[in-house]
Amino acid sequence: MITRIVIAALLGAFTWSLMEYCIHRWMGHDRRFRRSLFGREHVRHHAEGDYFAPTWKKLIVGTVVALLLGTPATLLLGVTGFAWIAGLMGFYTCYEVLHRREHTHPGIGAYGRWARRHHFYHHFVDGRTNHGVTSPLWDLVFGTYRRPATIPVPPRLCMAWLRDPATGGIAPRFAPTFVMREPRGAR
């Protein structure tokens, strides 16, 4: 029984990773879906950089998804279905925390540094790639993975943790992987 519960929770996390990719790629970047609530919030996030949809909106959507998917899963599969939805929602919560921290903090450990570079390549280099925020798995499956090289950051979108307070440019410790992009029309 415990093994089934653990496997169900892991399958829930796996399900979220696919949902994360699909929602981000198609609802966030496909012009056909940009007028959706998620699409509008996502466009604003890309344009403003430090903008995140309010937590209350995410809680409402998360609750609706948990009820719509979790109720039938639990009714059909009992505790196994509950474990699946718990894994899905738990990994969704991890995604939300990681995504926000990528924008607000420098990243801790090898995974934190990888996730930040992978995501900012998507933000600042090519929005058609690297849609997975927590994993490159689905980018690899769907052919949208690009290995980040040096990432040019627009000055108006440069995060506070990335700036050198003395110069206003990229902090020296991040210089190997990030550069400040020249404003358009400069030169």
Summary of the structure (lengths in Angstrom):
residues: 187
radius of gyration: 18.4
end to end distance: 66.4
largest distance: 66.4
contacts: 532
relative contact order: 0.12
helix: 66%
strand: 4%
